[in-house]
Amino acid sequence: MDPGYVTEAAVEVDGLEKRYGDVTALAGIAFSAAPGEVFGLLGHNGAGKSTTIRILTGRARPSGGRARVLGHDIPAGLEQVRHKINLVAETPTLYERATAKENLDLFCTLYGLPAARGDEALDRVGLRHAAKRKVKTFSTGMRQRLMLARAVINEPRVLFLDEPTRGLDPQSARDLRELVRELSGGGTTIFLTTHDMTEADVLCDRVAFLAEGRIAALDTPRALKLRLGGTPDAEVVLDDGSSRLLRLEEACSLVAAGRVRALHTREATLADVFIAVAGRSLDDEEAA
């Protein structure tokens, strides 16, 4: 079966296109994500990740192709799924002069939920102690946690996370990963966009690499690393005490010659795979 598709898809995209004038942001991409799956869309800034989320959440219209969420075409069927999905956007959209509790109370009202649901959400993200603080006093990590709290208020069946760990401290990032696993274990589909390959490797069941508006590769992180990561490297400590990073076949030759005291293999990473399929690393973009 094509690894881009799964049965009983919670999210499905087929031939999706998006153009802004003469610029093509998405050039006919296709994939699907199952209920309870953590699906990652990975790539450089500007690769089309956020555009895909904007289409799937009804904030942008596709130029061609089809997008479906929970069995409904988007944007035509958005009203049928609006209360079953939620989003943590890359840029926080919070009411700065209101408290954390007031922010969540508003969204409880919009969803027709009891205010107690907001208290539960603050507990889930470790912000109950800051419930009465104004958001303008929050750190970046605290704002991101509050965005997560707001996103889980309605217990969404599909949760879209757009670069969720950007700017987070290590503890906040670890808390987010635990929440993602908890939600996925409960059957929520997590649709994650990121250019953090390590984060994706830890969290995602499957990942798709998006490069210049096209899907360059799609599979489980493990399968991609085995198929496209090349021959593993080996870090060896030689008989003279020096250390070297060598291709595995070179290290084996030194082992056969009795020159190796210790050997540790280094498997390919998702970053290595991305370079193989996209032709450049994420560092290239940062330097540019």
MONORUR-V956556 format. One record per residue. N is the residue number from 1. RES is the residue in three letters. D_FIRST is the distance of its C-alpha to the first C-alpha in Angstrom with 1 decimal. Layout:
N/RES/D_FIRST
N/RES/D_FIRST
This chain:
1/MET/0.0
2/ASP/3.8
3/PRO/6.1
4/GLY/8.5
5/TYR/7.6
6/VAL/8.5
7/THR/10.3
8/GLU/14.0
9/ALA/14.2
10/ALA/17.6
11/VAL/17.3
12/GLU/15.5
13/VAL/16.4
14/ASP/15.7
15/GLY/17.8
16/LEU/20.3
17/GLU/23.5
18/LYS/26.8
19/ARG/29.9
20/TYR/33.3
21/GLY/35.7
22/ASP/34.9
23/VAL/32.6
24/THR/28.8
25/ALA/27.4
26/LEU/23.9
27/ALA/22.6
28/GLY/19.6
29/ILE/17.2
30/ALA/14.0
31/PHE/12.3
32/SER/12.5
33/ALA/14.0
34/ALA/14.3
35/PRO/17.8
36/GLY/19.4
37/GLU/17.1
38/VAL/19.0
39/PHE/17.2
40/GLY/19.2
41/LEU/19.8
42/LEU/21.9
43/GLY/24.3
44/HIS/27.9
45/ASN/30.2
46/GLY/30.0
47/ALA/26.3
48/GLY/25.5
49/LYS/24.5
50/SER/27.4
51/THR/27.1
52/THR/23.6
53/ILE/25.1
54/ARG/28.1
55/ILE/26.1
56/LEU/24.0
57/THR/27.4
58/GLY/29.2
59/ARG/31.6
60/ALA/30.5
61/ARG/29.5
62/PRO/26.6
63/SER/27.8
64/GLY/24.8
65/GLY/21.3
66/ARG/20.4
67/ALA/20.4
68/ARG/20.0
69/VAL/21.1
70/LEU/21.2
71/GLY/20.6
72/HIS/23.4
73/ASP/23.5
74/ILE/25.3
75/PRO/28.2
76/ALA/29.1
77/GLY/28.2
78/LEU/29.3
79/GLU/32.1
80/GLN/29.9
81/VAL/28.0
82/ARG/30.7
83/HIS/32.0
84/LYS/28.6
85/ILE/27.7
86/ASN/29.6
87/LEU/29.9
88/VAL/31.5
89/ALA/32.3
90/GLU/33.1
91/THR/36.7
92/PRO/38.5
93/THR/39.8
94/LEU/42.4
95/TYR/45.9
96/GLU/47.9
97/ARG/51.2
98/ALA/49.9
99/THR/49.3
100/ALA/45.9
101/LYS/46.8
102/GLU/47.9
103/ASN/44.6
104/LEU/42.7
105/ASP/45.2
106/LEU/44.7
107/PHE/40.9
108/CYS/41.6
109/THR/43.9
110/LEU/41.4
111/TYR/38.8
112/GLY/41.5
113/LEU/41.2
114/PRO/44.1
115/ALA/45.4
116/ALA/44.7
117/ARG/41.0
118/GLY/41.9
119/ASP/43.8
120/GLU/40.8
121/ALA/38.7
122/LEU/41.4
123/ASP/41.4
124/ARG/37.6
125/VAL/38.0
126/GLY/41.4
127/LEU/43.5
128/ARG/45.8
129/HIS/48.7
130/ALA/48.4
131/ALA/48.1
132/LYS/51.4
133/ARG/51.1
134/LYS/50.7
135/VAL/47.4
136/LYS/49.3
137/THR/50.4
138/PHE/46.9
139/SER/45.3
140/THR/42.0
141/GLY/40.2
142/MET/42.0
143/ARG/41.1
144/GLN/37.4
145/ARG/37.8
146/LEU/39.5
147/MET/36.7
148/LEU/34.3
149/ALA/36.8
150/ARG/36.9
151/ALA/33.1
152/VAL/32.8
153/ILE/35.8
154/ASN/33.9
155/GLU/31.3
156/PRO/28.4
157/ARG/25.0
158/VAL/23.7
159/LEU/25.6
160/PHE/25.5
161/LEU/27.0
162/ASP/28.2
163/GLU/29.4
164/PRO/30.6
165/THR/32.3
166/ARG/34.2
167/GLY/37.8
168/LEU/37.4
169/ASP/39.4
170/PRO/37.7
171/GLN/38.6
172/SER/37.3
173/ALA/34.0
174/ARG/33.8
175/ASP/34.7
176/LEU/32.0
177/ARG/29.3
178/GLU/30.6
179/LEU/30.6
180/VAL/27.0
181/ARG/26.0
182/GLU/28.3
183/LEU/26.8
184/SER/23.2
185/GLY/24.3
186/GLY/25.9
187/GLY/22.8
188/THR/23.4
189/THR/20.6
190/ILE/21.9
191/PHE/21.1
192/LEU/22.9
193/THR/24.0
194/THR/25.9
195/HIS/27.1
196/ASP/27.9
197/MET/25.3
198/THR/26.9
199/GLU/26.7
200/ALA/23.0
201/ASP/22.4
202/VAL/24.4
203/LEU/23.1
204/CYS/19.4
205/ASP/16.3
206/ARG/14.3
207/VAL/16.0
208/ALA/15.8
209/PHE/18.7
210/LEU/20.6
211/ALA/23.0
212/GLU/25.4
213/GLY/23.4
214/ARG/20.0
215/ILE/16.9
216/ALA/17.5
217/ALA/14.8
218/LEU/12.4
219/ASP/11.4
220/THR/13.6
221/PRO/17.2
222/ARG/17.4
223/ALA/14.5
224/LEU/15.9
225/LYS/19.3
226/LEU/18.6
227/ARG/16.7
228/LEU/19.0
229/GLY/22.0
230/GLY/24.0
231/THR/26.4
232/PRO/27.8
233/ASP/31.4
234/ALA/34.2
235/GLU/37.2
236/VAL/40.1
237/VAL/43.7
238/LEU/45.9
239/ASP/49.1
240/ASP/51.2
241/GLY/49.6
242/SER/47.7
243/SER/44.0
244/ARG/41.5
245/LEU/37.8
246/LEU/36.6
247/ARG/33.5
248/LEU/32.6
249/GLU/33.9
250/GLU/37.2
251/ALA/37.5
252/CYS/37.0
253/SER/39.8
254/LEU/42.1
255/VAL/41.3
256/ALA/42.2
257/ALA/45.4
258/GLY/46.3
259/ARG/46.4
260/VAL/43.9
261/ARG/45.1
262/ALA/41.8
263/LEU/38.2
264/HIS/35.4
265/THR/32.0
266/ARG/30.4
267/GLU/26.6
268/ALA/25.0
269/THR/24.8
270/LEU/22.6
271/ALA/25.6
272/ASP/25.4
273/VAL/21.8
274/PHE/22.8
275/ILE/25.7
276/ALA/23.5
277/VAL/21.2
278/ALA/23.9
279/GLY/26.9
280/ARG/29.1
281/SER/29.5
282/LEU/30.2
283/ASP/33.8
284/ASP/34.3
285/GLU/34.0
286/GLU/36.4
287/ALA/38.9
288/ALA/38.7
